[in-house]
């Protein structure tokens, strides 16, 4: 993925989140949860895209 398409994707996600927060009436707690979920999903997507998630796949939690 090129840098331009990465930036365009981030801008589109940001604008969509802004539109949802601005024009869809929701409780403040639901908006906060939605924002957190979207930010975490974008960060995980970026880490995976940059290849930084490969080193985390070898870590086991539990048995």
mmCIF file as Biopython writes it, N, C-alpha, C and O atoms, coordinates in Angstrom:
data_model
#
loop_
_atom_site.group_PDB
_atom_site.id
_atom_site.type_symbol
_atom_site.label_atom_id
_atom_site.label_alt_id
_atom_site.label_comp_id
_atom_site.label_asym_id
_atom_site.label_entity_id
_atom_site.label_seq_id
_atom_site.pdbx_PDB_ins_code
_atom_site.Cartn_x
_atom_site.Cartn_y
_atom_site.Cartn_z
_atom_site.occupancy
_atom_site.B_iso_or_equiv
_atom_site.auth_seq_id
_atom_site.auth_asym_id
_atom_site.pdbx_PDB_model_num
ATOM 1   N N  . UNK A ? 1  ? 0.848   -1.166  0.000  1.0 0.0 1  A 1 
ATOM 2   C CA . UNK A ? 1  ? 0.000   0.000   0.000  1.0 0.0 1  A 1 
ATOM 3   C C  . UNK A ? 1  ? 0.894   1.229   0.000  1.0 0.0 1  A 1 
ATOM 4   O O  . UNK A ? 1  ? 1.830   1.334   0.792  1.0 0.0 1  A 1 
ATOM 5   N N  . UNK A ? 2  ? 0.599   2.136   -0.880 1.0 0.0 2  A 1 
ATOM 6   C CA . UNK A ? 2  ? 1.428   3.335   -0.968 1.0 0.0 2  A 1 
ATOM 7   C C  . UNK A ? 2  ? 1.070   4.319   0.144  1.0 0.0 2  A 1 
ATOM 8   O O  . UNK A ? 2  ? 0.024   4.211   0.784  1.0 0.0 2  A 1 
ATOM 9   N N  . UNK A ? 3  ? 1.951   5.262   0.349  1.0 0.0 3  A 1 
ATOM 10  C CA . UNK A ? 3  ? 1.759   6.252   1.397  1.0 0.0 3  A 1 
ATOM 11  C C  . UNK A ? 3  ? 0.534   7.122   1.118  1.0 0.0 3  A 1 
ATOM 12  O O  . UNK A ? 3  ? -0.182  7.508   2.042  1.0 0.0 3  A 1 
ATOM 13  N N  . UNK A ? 4  ? 0.300   7.424   -0.144 1.0 0.0 4  A 1 
ATOM 14  C CA . UNK A ? 4  ? -0.849  8.255   -0.513 1.0 0.0 4  A 1 
ATOM 15  C C  . UNK A ? 4  ? -2.148  7.533   -0.184 1.0 0.0 4  A 1 
ATOM 16  O O  . UNK A ? 4  ? -3.058  8.135   0.386  1.0 0.0 4  A 1 
ATOM 17  N N  . UNK A ? 5  ? -2.250  6.261   -0.531 1.0 0.0 5  A 1 
ATOM 18  C CA . UNK A ? 5  ? -3.482  5.528   -0.232 1.0 0.0 5  A 1 
ATOM 19  C C  . UNK A ? 5  ? -3.664  5.323   1.267  1.0 0.0 5  A 1 
ATOM 20  O O  . UNK A ? 5  ? -4.794  5.288   1.754  1.0 0.0 5  A 1 
ATOM 21  N N  . UNK A ? 6  ? -2.566  5.188   1.998  1.0 0.0 6  A 1 
ATOM 22  C CA . UNK A ? 6  ? -2.635  5.092   3.455  1.0 0.0 6  A 1 
ATOM 23  C C  . UNK A ? 6  ? -3.200  6.376   4.055  1.0 0.0 6  A 1 
ATOM 24  O O  . UNK A ? 6  ? -4.074  6.325   4.920  1.0 0.0 6  A 1 
ATOM 25  N N  . UNK A ? 7  ? -2.710  7.511   3.604  1.0 0.0 7  A 1 
ATOM 26  C CA . UNK A ? 7  ? -3.183  8.798   4.103  1.0 0.0 7  A 1 
ATOM 27  C C  . UNK A ? 7  ? -4.637  9.033   3.712  1.0 0.0 7  A 1 
ATOM 28  O O  . UNK A ? 7  ? -5.418  9.540   4.517  1.0 0.0 7  A 1 
ATOM 29  N N  . UNK A ? 8  ? -5.007  8.673   2.496  1.0 0.0 8  A 1 
ATOM 30  C CA . UNK A ? 8  ? -6.397  8.819   2.057  1.0 0.0 8  A 1 
ATOM 31  C C  . UNK A ? 8  ? -7.317  7.945   2.897  1.0 0.0 8  A 1 
ATOM 32  O O  . UNK A ? 8  ? -8.408  8.377   3.270  1.0 0.0 8  A 1 
ATOM 33  N N  . UNK A ? 9  ? -6.893  6.724   3.198  1.0 0.0 9  A 1 
ATOM 34  C CA . UNK A ? 9  ? -7.697  5.831   4.028  1.0 0.0 9  A 1 
ATOM 35  C C  . UNK A ? 9  ? -7.881  6.401   5.427  1.0 0.0 9  A 1 
ATOM 36  O O  . UNK A ? 9  ? -8.984  6.360   5.972  1.0 0.0 9  A 1 
ATOM 37  N N  . UNK A ? 10 ? -6.819  6.929   6.009  1.0 0.0 10 A 1 
ATOM 38  C CA . UNK A ? 10 ? -6.922  7.532   7.340  1.0 0.0 10 A 1 
ATOM 39  C C  . UNK A ? 10 ? -7.834  8.756   7.326  1.0 0.0 10 A 1 
ATOM 40  O O  . UNK A ? 10 ? -8.592  8.971   8.271  1.0 0.0 10 A 1 
ATOM 41  N N  . UNK A ? 11 ? -7.767  9.554   6.271  1.0 0.0 11 A 1 
ATOM 42  C CA . UNK A ? 11 ? -8.637  10.725  6.160  1.0 0.0 11 A 1 
ATOM 43  C C  . UNK A ? 11 ? -10.094 10.299  6.025  1.0 0.0 11 A 1 
ATOM 44  O O  . UNK A ? 11 ? -10.971 10.895  6.650  1.0 0.0 11 A 1 
ATOM 45  N N  . UNK A ? 12 ? -10.362 9.278   5.216  1.0 0.0 12 A 1 
ATOM 46  C CA . UNK A ? 12 ? -11.730 8.795   5.040  1.0 0.0 12 A 1 
ATOM 47  C C  . UNK A ? 12 ? -12.293 8.255   6.354  1.0 0.0 12 A 1 
ATOM 48  O O  . UNK A ? 12 ? -13.441 8.536   6.699  1.0 0.0 12 A 1 
ATOM 49  N N  . UNK A ? 13 ? -11.494 7.484   7.083  1.0 0.0 13 A 1 
ATOM 50  C CA . UNK A ? 13 ? -11.950 6.957   8.373  1.0 0.0 13 A 1 
ATOM 51  C C  . UNK A ? 13 ? -12.218 8.106   9.348  1.0 0.0 13 A 1 
ATOM 52  O O  . UNK A ? 13 ? -13.210 8.078   10.076 1.0 0.0 13 A 1 
ATOM 53  N N  . UNK A ? 14 ? -11.357 9.096   9.365  1.0 0.0 14 A 1 
ATOM 54  C CA . UNK A ? 14 ? -11.545 10.245  10.242 1.0 0.0 14 A 1 
ATOM 55  C C  . UNK A ? 14 ? -12.788 11.049  9.897  1.0 0.0 14 A 1 
ATOM 56  O O  . UNK A ? 14 ? -13.528 11.461  10.789 1.0 0.0 14 A 1 
ATOM 57  N N  . UNK A ? 15 ? -13.021 11.274  8.615  1.0 0.0 15 A 1 
ATOM 58  C CA . UNK A ? 15 ? -14.211 12.021  8.196  1.0 0.0 15 A 1 
ATOM 59  C C  . UNK A ? 15 ? -15.475 11.236  8.511  1.0 0.0 15 A 1 
ATOM 60  O O  . UNK A ? 15 ? -16.463 11.813  8.966  1.0 0.0 15 A 1 
ATOM 61  N N  . UNK A ? 16 ? -15.460 9.930   8.276  1.0 0.0 16 A 1 
ATOM 62  C CA . UNK A ? 16 ? -16.633 9.112   8.604  1.0 0.0 16 A 1 
ATOM 63  C C  . UNK A ? 16 ? -16.923 9.133   10.100 1.0 0.0 16 A 1 
ATOM 64  O O  . UNK A ? 16 ? -18.080 9.239   10.507 1.0 0.0 16 A 1 
ATOM 65  N N  . UNK A ? 17 ? -15.891 9.034   10.911 1.0 0.0 17 A 1 
ATOM 66  C CA . UNK A ? 17 ? -16.084 9.089   12.359 1.0 0.0 17 A 1 
ATOM 67  C C  . UNK A ? 17 ? -16.602 10.459  12.785 1.0 0.0 17 A 1 
ATOM 68  O O  . UNK A ? 17 ? -17.457 10.548  13.666 1.0 0.0 17 A 1 
ATOM 69  N N  . UNK A ? 18 ? -16.101 11.513  12.176 1.0 0.0 18 A 1 
ATOM 70  C CA . UNK A ? 18 ? -16.583 12.851  12.477 1.0 0.0 18 A 1 
ATOM 71  C C  . UNK A ? 18 ? -18.051 13.012  12.080 1.0 0.0 18 A 1 
ATOM 72  O O  . UNK A ? 18 ? -18.838 13.588  12.831 1.0 0.0 18 A 1 
ATOM 73  N N  . UNK A ? 19 ? -18.420 12.502  10.898 1.0 0.0 19 A 1 
ATOM 74  C CA . UNK A ? 19 ? -19.814 12.583  10.454 1.0 0.0 19 A 1 
ATOM 75  C C  . UNK A ? 19 ? -20.739 11.832  11.398 1.0 0.0 19 A 1 
ATOM 76  O O  . UNK A ? 19 ? -21.820 12.316  11.734 1.0 0.0 19 A 1 
ATOM 77  N N  . UNK A ? 20 ? -20.315 10.652  11.824 1.0 0.0 20 A 1 
ATOM 78  C CA . UNK A ? 20 ? -21.132 9.871   12.755 1.0 0.0 20 A 1 
ATOM 79  C C  . UNK A ? 20 ? -21.273 10.613  14.079 1.0 0.0 20 A 1 
ATOM 80  O O  . UNK A ? 20 ? -22.368 10.688  14.635 1.0 0.0 20 A 1 
ATOM 81  N N  . UNK A ? 21 ? -20.167 11.163  14.587 1.0 0.0 21 A 1 
ATOM 82  C CA . UNK A ? 21 ? -20.219 11.877  15.864 1.0 0.0 21 A 1 
ATOM 83  C C  . UNK A ? 21 ? -21.035 13.163  15.776 1.0 0.0 21 A 1 
ATOM 84  O O  . UNK A ? 21 ? -21.643 13.578  16.762 1.0 0.0 21 A 1 
ATOM 85  N N  . UNK A ? 22 ? -21.052 13.790  14.617 1.0 0.0 22 A 1 
ATOM 86  C CA . UNK A ? 22 ? -21.728 15.071  14.473 1.0 0.0 22 A 1 
ATOM 87  C C  . UNK A ? 22 ? -23.217 14.920  14.180 1.0 0.0 22 A 1 
ATOM 88  O O  . UNK A ? 22 ? -24.041 15.610  14.780 1.0 0.0 22 A 1 
ATOM 89  N N  . UNK A ? 23 ? -23.564 14.026  13.266 1.0 0.0 23 A 1 
ATOM 90  C CA . UNK A ? 23 ? -24.921 14.019  12.733 1.0 0.0 23 A 1 
ATOM 91  C C  . UNK A ? 23 ? -25.808 12.884  13.228 1.0 0.0 23 A 1 
ATOM 92  O O  . UNK A ? 23 ? -27.014 12.918  12.982 1.0 0.0 23 A 1 
ATOM 93  N N  . UNK A ? 24 ? -25.272 11.894  13.905 1.0 0.0 24 A 1 
ATOM 94  C CA . UNK A ? 24 ? -26.099 10.812  14.435 1.0 0.0 24 A 1 
ATOM 95  C C  . UNK A ? 24 ? -26.239 11.027  15.941 1.0 0.0 24 A 1 
ATOM 96  O O  . UNK A ? 24 ? -25.250 11.001  16.675 1.0 0.0 24 A 1 
ATOM 97  N N  . UNK A ? 25 ? -27.464 11.235  16.389 1.0 0.0 25 A 1 
ATOM 98  C CA . UNK A ? 25 ? -27.650 11.479  17.828 1.0 0.0 25 A 1 
ATOM 99  C C  . UNK A ? 25 ? -27.432 10.190  18.634 1.0 0.0 25 A 1 
ATOM 100 O O  . UNK A ? 25 ? -28.118 9.187   18.440 1.0 0.0 25 A 1 
ATOM 101 N N  . UNK A ? 26 ? -26.466 10.254  19.531 1.0 0.0 26 A 1 
ATOM 102 C CA . UNK A ? 26 ? -26.140 9.121   20.396 1.0 0.0 26 A 1 
ATOM 103 C C  . UNK A ? 26 ? -25.777 9.650   21.770 1.0 0.0 26 A 1 
ATOM 104 O O  . UNK A ? 26 ? -25.424 10.818  21.936 1.0 0.0 26 A 1 
ATOM 105 N N  . UNK A ? 27 ? -25.871 8.774   22.737 1.0 0.0 27 A 1 
ATOM 106 C CA . UNK A ? 27 ? -25.425 9.102   24.079 1.0 0.0 27 A 1 
ATOM 107 C C  . UNK A ? 27 ? -23.904 9.314   24.060 1.0 0.0 27 A 1 
ATOM 108 O O  . UNK A ? 27 ? -23.206 8.705   23.248 1.0 0.0 27 A 1 
ATOM 109 N N  . UNK A ? 28 ? -23.406 10.149  24.924 1.0 0.0 28 A 1 
ATOM 110 C CA . UNK A ? 28 ? -21.973 10.463  24.960 1.0 0.0 28 A 1 
ATOM 111 C C  . UNK A ? 28 ? -21.130 9.230   25.259 1.0 0.0 28 A 1 
ATOM 112 O O  . UNK A ? 28 ? -20.019 9.097   24.745 1.0 0.0 28 A 1 
ATOM 113 N N  . UNK A ? 29 ? -21.651 8.329   26.088 1.0 0.0 29 A 1 
ATOM 114 C CA . UNK A ? 29 ? -20.898 7.110   26.408 1.0 0.0 29 A 1 
ATOM 115 C C  . UNK A ? 29 ? -20.760 6.220   25.182 1.0 0.0 29 A 1 
ATOM 116 O O  . UNK A ? 29 ? -19.706 5.620   24.968 1.0 0.0 29 A 1 
ATOM 117 N N  . UNK A ? 30 ? -21.804 6.127   24.382 1.0 0.0 30 A 1 
ATOM 118 C CA . UNK A ? 30 ? -21.745 5.308   23.174 1.0 0.0 30 A 1 
ATOM 119 C C  . UNK A ? 30 ? -20.773 5.916   22.169 1.0 0.0 30 A 1 
ATOM 120 O O  . UNK A ? 30 ? -20.025 5.193   21.511 1.0 0.0 30 A 1 
ATOM 121 N N  . UNK A ? 31 ? -20.780 7.237   22.048 1.0 0.0 31 A 1 
ATOM 122 C CA . UNK A ? 31 ? -19.825 7.902   21.147 1.0 0.0 31 A 1 
ATOM 123 C C  . UNK A ? 31 ? -18.391 7.651   21.588 1.0 0.0 31 A 1 
ATOM 124 O O  . UNK A ? 31 ? -17.512 7.412   20.761 1.0 0.0 31 A 1 
ATOM 125 N N  . UNK A ? 32 ? -18.159 7.707   22.903 1.0 0.0 32 A 1 
ATOM 126 C CA . UNK A ? 32 ? -16.814 7.478   23.422 1.0 0.0 32 A 1 
ATOM 127 C C  . UNK A ? 32 ? -16.358 6.049   23.119 1.0 0.0 32 A 1 
ATOM 128 O O  . UNK A ? 32 ? -15.220 5.827   22.706 1.0 0.0 32 A 1 
ATOM 129 N N  . UNK A ? 33 ? -17.255 5.089   23.327 1.0 0.0 33 A 1 
ATOM 130 C CA . UNK A ? 33 ? -16.921 3.690   23.039 1.0 0.0 33 A 1 
ATOM 131 C C  . UNK A ? 33 ? -16.657 3.499   21.552 1.0 0.0 33 A 1 
ATOM 132 O O  . UNK A ? 33 ? -15.711 2.809   21.172 1.0 0.0 33 A 1 
ATOM 133 N N  . UNK A ? 34 ? -17.487 4.104   20.711 1.0 0.0 34 A 1 
ATOM 134 C CA . UNK A ? 34 ? -17.297 4.015   19.264 1.0 0.0 34 A 1 
ATOM 135 C C  . UNK A ? 34 ? -15.953 4.602   18.849 1.0 0.0 34 A 1 
ATOM 136 O O  . UNK A ? 34 ? -15.243 4.016   18.032 1.0 0.0 34 A 1 
ATOM 137 N N  . UNK A ? 35 ? -15.608 5.747   19.405 1.0 0.0 35 A 1 
ATOM 138 C CA . UNK A ? 35 ? -14.326 6.380   19.081 1.0 0.0 35 A 1 
ATOM 139 C C  . UNK A ? 35 ? -13.152 5.501   19.508 1.0 0.0 35 A 1 
ATOM 140 O O  . UNK A ? 35 ? -12.179 5.359   18.767 1.0 0.0 35 A 1 
ATOM 141 N N  . UNK A ? 36 ? -13.243 4.917   20.693 1.0 0.0 36 A 1 
ATOM 142 C CA . UNK A ? 36 ? -12.165 4.048   21.175 1.0 0.0 36 A 1 
ATOM 143 C C  . UNK A ? 36 ? -12.019 2.820   20.283 1.0 0.0 36 A 1 
ATOM 144 O O  . UNK A ? 36 ? -10.904 2.422   19.944 1.0 0.0 36 A 1 
ATOM 145 N N  . UNK A ? 37 ? -13.147 2.220   19.905 1.0 0.0 37 A 1 
ATOM 146 C CA . UNK A ? 37 ? -13.099 1.025   19.055 1.0 0.0 37 A 1 
ATOM 147 C C  . UNK A ? 37 ? -12.485 1.352   17.699 1.0 0.0 37 A 1 
ATOM 148 O O  . UNK A ? 37 ? -11.664 0.592   17.188 1.0 0.0 37 A 1 
ATOM 149 N N  . UNK A ? 38 ? -12.877 2.473   17.122 1.0 0.0 38 A 1 
ATOM 150 C CA . UNK A ? 38 ? -12.337 2.849   15.809 1.0 0.0 38 A 1 
ATOM 151 C C  . UNK A ? 38 ? -10.846 3.154   15.902 1.0 0.0 38 A 1 
ATOM 152 O O  . UNK A ? 38 ? -10.080 2.743   15.031 1.0 0.0 38 A 1 
ATOM 153 N N  . UNK A ? 39 ? -10.424 3.866   16.940 1.0 0.0 39 A 1 
ATOM 154 C CA . UNK A ? 39 ? -8.998  4.190   17.084 1.0 0.0 39 A 1 
ATOM 155 C C  . UNK A ? 39 ? -8.172  2.922   17.298 1.0 0.0 39 A 1 
ATOM 156 O O  . UNK A ? 39 ? -7.107  2.774   16.700 1.0 0.0 39 A 1 
ATOM 157 N N  . UNK A ? 40 ? -8.648  2.011   18.140 1.0 0.0 40 A 1 
ATOM 158 C CA . UNK A ? 40 ? -7.924  0.757   18.367 1.0 0.0 40 A 1 
ATOM 159 C C  . UNK A ? 40 ? -7.858  -0.062  17.076 1.0 0.0 40 A 1 
ATOM 160 O O  . UNK A ? 40 ? -6.814  -0.631  16.757 1.0 0.0 40 A 1 
ATOM 161 N N  . UNK A ? 41 ? -8.964  -0.126  16.334 1.0 0.0 41 A 1 
ATOM 162 C CA . UNK A ? 41 ? -8.962  -0.868  15.077 1.0 0.0 41 A 1 
ATOM 163 C C  . UNK A ? 41 ? -7.986  -0.272  14.070 1.0 0.0 41 A 1 
ATOM 164 O O  . UNK A ? 41 ? -7.291  -1.012  13.373 1.0 0.0 41 A 1 
ATOM 165 N N  . UNK A ? 42 ? -7.923  1.047   13.985 1.0 0.0 42 A 1 
ATOM 166 C CA . UNK A ? 42 ? -6.995  1.701   13.050 1.0 0.0 42 A 1 
ATOM 167 C C  . UNK A ? 42 ? -5.550  1.469   13.476 1.0 0.0 42 A 1 
ATOM 168 O O  . UNK A ? 42 ? -4.690  1.235   12.627 1.0 0.0 42 A 1 
ATOM 169 N N  . UNK A ? 43 ? -5.270  1.529   14.771 1.0 0.0 43 A 1 
ATOM 170 C CA . UNK A ? 43 ? -3.905  1.289   15.252 1.0 0.0 43 A 1 
ATOM 171 C C  . UNK A ? 43 ? -3.481  -0.147  14.970 1.0 0.0 43 A 1 
ATOM 172 O O  . UNK A ? 43 ? -2.360  -0.381  14.519 1.0 0.0 43 A 1 
ATOM 173 N N  . UNK A ? 44 ? -4.362  -1.112  15.231 1.0 0.0 44 A 1 
ATOM 174 C CA . UNK A ? 44 ? -4.048  -2.514  14.938 1.0 0.0 44 A 1 
ATOM 175 C C  . UNK A ? 44 ? -3.848  -2.711  13.444 1.0 0.0 44 A 1 
ATOM 176 O O  . UNK A ? 44 ? -2.935  -3.426  13.033 1.0 0.0 44 A 1 
ATOM 177 N N  . UNK A ? 45 ? -4.692  -2.085  12.626 1.0 0.0 45 A 1 
ATOM 178 C CA . UNK A ? 45 ? -4.553  -2.188  11.177 1.0 0.0 45 A 1 
ATOM 179 C C  . UNK A ? 45 ? -3.221  -1.611  10.718 1.0 0.0 45 A 1 
ATOM 180 O O  . UNK A ? 45 ? -2.547  -2.201  9.874  1.0 0.0 45 A 1 
ATOM 181 N N  . UNK A ? 46 ? -2.835  -0.455  11.271 1.0 0.0 46 A 1 
ATOM 182 C CA . UNK A ? 46 ? -1.550  0.149   10.903 1.0 0.0 46 A 1 
ATOM 183 C C  . UNK A ? 46 ? -0.367  -0.713  11.341 1.0 0.0 46 A 1 
ATOM 184 O O  . UNK A ? 46 ? 0.595   -0.876  10.591 1.0 0.0 46 A 1 
ATOM 185 N N  . UNK A ? 47 ? -0.436  -1.264  12.552 1.0 0.0 47 A 1 
ATOM 186 C CA . UNK A ? 47 ? 0.639   -2.146  13.015 1.0 0.0 47 A 1 
ATOM 187 C C  . UNK A ? 47 ? 0.762   -3.377  12.120 1.0 0.0 47 A 1 
ATOM 188 O O  . UNK A ? 47 ? 1.866   -3.810  11.790 1.0 0.0 47 A 1 
ATOM 189 N N  . UNK A ? 48 ? -0.377  -3.929  11.734 1.0 0.0 48 A 1 
ATOM 190 C CA . UNK A ? 48 ? -0.364  -5.088  10.848 1.0 0.0 48 A 1 
ATOM 191 C C  . UNK A ? 48 ? 0.172   -4.705  9.467  1.0 0.0 48 A 1 
ATOM 192 O O  . UNK A ? 48 ? 0.930   -5.460  8.859  1.0 0.0 48 A 1 
ATOM 193 N N  . UNK A ? 49 ? -0.217  -3.548  8.987  1.0 0.0 49 A 1 
ATOM 194 C CA . UNK A ? 49 ? 0.223   -3.075  7.673  1.0 0.0 49 A 1 
ATOM 195 C C  . UNK A ? 49 ? 1.724   -2.832  7.641  1.0 0.0 49 A 1 
ATOM 196 O O  . UNK A ? 49 ? 2.382   -3.109  6.638  1.0 0.0 49 A 1 
ATOM 197 N N  . UNK A ? 50 ? 2.258   -2.320  8.725  1.0 0.0 50 A 1 
ATOM 198 C CA . UNK A ? 50 ? 3.687   -2.024  8.793  1.0 0.0 50 A 1 
ATOM 199 C C  . UNK A ? 50 ? 4.530   -3.243  9.158  1.0 0.0 50 A 1 
ATOM 200 O O  . UNK A ? 50 ? 5.759   -3.169  9.171  1.0 0.0 50 A 1 
ATOM 201 N N  . UNK A ? 51 ? 3.877   -4.358  9.454  1.0 0.0 51 A 1 
ATOM 202 C CA . UNK A ? 51 ? 4.596   -5.583  9.757  1.0 0.0 51 A 1 
ATOM 203 C C  . UNK A ? 51 ? 5.041   -5.709  11.194 1.0 0.0 51 A 1 
ATOM 204 O O  . UNK A ? 51 ? 5.865   -6.566  11.514 1.0 0.0 51 A 1 
ATOM 205 N N  . UNK A ? 52 ? 4.514   -4.875  12.064 1.0 0.0 52 A 1 
ATOM 206 C CA . UNK A ? 52 ? 4.919   -4.925  13.460 1.0 0.0 52 A 1 
ATOM 207 C C  . UNK A ? 52 ? 4.104   -5.937  14.266 1.0 0.0 52 A 1 
ATOM 208 O O  . UNK A ? 52 ? 4.455   -6.233  15.409 1.0 0.0 52 A 1 
ATOM 209 N N  . UNK A ? 53 ? 3.041   -6.463  13.702 1.0 0.0 53 A 1 
ATOM 210 C CA . UNK A ? 53 ? 2.214   -7.444  14.400 1.0 0.0 53 A 1 
ATOM 211 C C  . UNK A ? 53 ? 2.814   -8.851  14.298 1.0 0.0 53 A 1 
ATOM 212 O O  . UNK A ? 53 ? 2.456   -9.727  15.085 1.0 0.0 53 A 1 
ATOM 213 N N  . UNK A ? 54 ? 3.708   -9.076  13.353 1.0 0.0 54 A 1 
ATOM 214 C CA . UNK A ? 54 ? 4.287   -10.404 13.177 1.0 0.0 54 A 1 
ATOM 215 C C  . UNK A ? 54 ? 5.077   -10.843 14.402 1.0 0.0 54 A 1 
ATOM 216 O O  . UNK A ? 54 ? 5.077   -12.021 14.759 1.0 0.0 54 A 1 
ATOM 217 N N  . UNK A ? 55 ? 5.745   -9.900  15.040 1.0 0.0 55 A 1 
ATOM 218 C CA . UNK A ? 55 ? 6.531   -10.269 16.220 1.0 0.0 55 A 1 
ATOM 219 C C  . UNK A ? 55 ? 5.636   -10.561 17.423 1.0 0.0 55 A 1 
ATOM 220 O O  . UNK A ? 55 ? 6.055   -11.247 18.354 1.0 0.0 55 A 1 
ATOM 221 N N  . UNK A ? 56 ? 4.415   -10.049 17.409 1.0 0.0 56 A 1 
ATOM 222 C CA . UNK A ? 56 ? 3.499   -10.280 18.530 1.0 0.0 56 A 1 
ATOM 223 C C  . UNK A ? 56 ? 2.758   -11.614 18.423 1.0 0.0 56 A 1 
ATOM 224 O O  . UNK A ? 56 ? 2.176   -12.074 19.405 1.0 0.0 56 A 1 
ATOM 225 N N  . UNK A ? 57 ? 2.771   -12.228 17.261 1.0 0.0 57 A 1 
ATOM 226 C CA . UNK A ? 57 ? 2.042   -13.483 17.067 1.0 0.0 57 A 1 
ATOM 227 C C  . UNK A ? 57 ? 2.663   -14.651 17.822 1.0 0.0 57 A 1 
ATOM 228 O O  . UNK A ? 57 ? 1.980   -15.634 18.109 1.0 0.0 57 A 1 
ATOM 229 N N  . UNK A ? 58 ? 3.938   -14.556 18.142 1.0 0.0 58 A 1 
ATOM 230 C CA . UNK A ? 58 ? 4.605   -15.642 18.863 1.0 0.0 58 A 1 
ATOM 231 C C  . UNK A ? 58 ? 4.363   -15.625 20.360 1.0 0.0 58 A 1 
ATOM 232 O O  . UNK A ? 58 ? 4.722   -16.573 21.058 1.0 0.0 58 A 1 
ATOM 233 N N  . UNK A ? 59 ? 3.761   -14.565 20.856 1.0 0.0 59 A 1 
ATOM 234 C CA . UNK A ? 59 ? 3.511   -14.447 22.294 1.0 0.0 59 A 1 
ATOM 235 C C  . UNK A ? 59 ? 2.248   -15.214 22.642 1.0 0.0 59 A 1 
ATOM 236 O O  . UNK A ? 59 ? 1.203   -15.030 22.019 1.0 0.0 59 A 1 
ATOM 237 N N  . UNK A ? 60 ? 2.356   -16.081 23.652 1.0 0.0 60 A 1 
ATOM 238 C CA . UNK A ? 60 ? 1.196   -16.841 24.121 1.0 0.0 60 A 1 
ATOM 239 C C  . UNK A ? 60 ? 0.806   -16.376 25.504 1.0 0.0 60 A 1 
ATOM 240 O O  . UNK A ? 60 ? 1.653   -16.171 26.373 1.0 0.0 60 A 1 
ATOM 241 N N  . UNK A ? 61 ? -0.477  -16.214 25.694 1.0 0.0 61 A 1 
ATOM 242 C CA . UNK A ? 61 ? -1.007  -15.842 27.005 1.0 0.0 61 A 1 
ATOM 243 C C  . UNK A ? 61 ? -1.850  -17.014 27.498 1.0 0.0 61 A 1 
ATOM 244 O O  . UNK A ? 61 ? -2.766  -17.457 26.806 1.0 0.0 61 A 1 
ATOM 245 N N  . UNK A ? 62 ? -1.548  -17.506 28.670 1.0 0.0 62 A 1 
ATOM 246 C CA . UNK A ? 62 ? -2.299  -18.651 29.187 1.0 0.0 62 A 1 
ATOM 247 C C  . UNK A ? 62 ? -1.539  -19.949 28.934 1.0 0.0 62 A 1 
ATOM 248 O O  . UNK A ? 62 ? -0.311  -19.968 28.845 1.0 0.0 62 A 1 
ATOM 249 N N  . UNK A ? 63 ? -2.299  -21.020 28.822 1.0 0.0 63 A 1 
ATOM 250 C CA . UNK A ? 63 ? -1.692  -22.345 28.677 1.0 0.0 63 A 1 
ATOM 251 C C  . UNK A ? 63 ? -1.065  -22.539 27.362 1.0 0.0 63 A 1 
ATOM 252 O O  . UNK A ? 63 ? -0.512  -23.605 27.093 1.0 0.0 63 A 1 
#
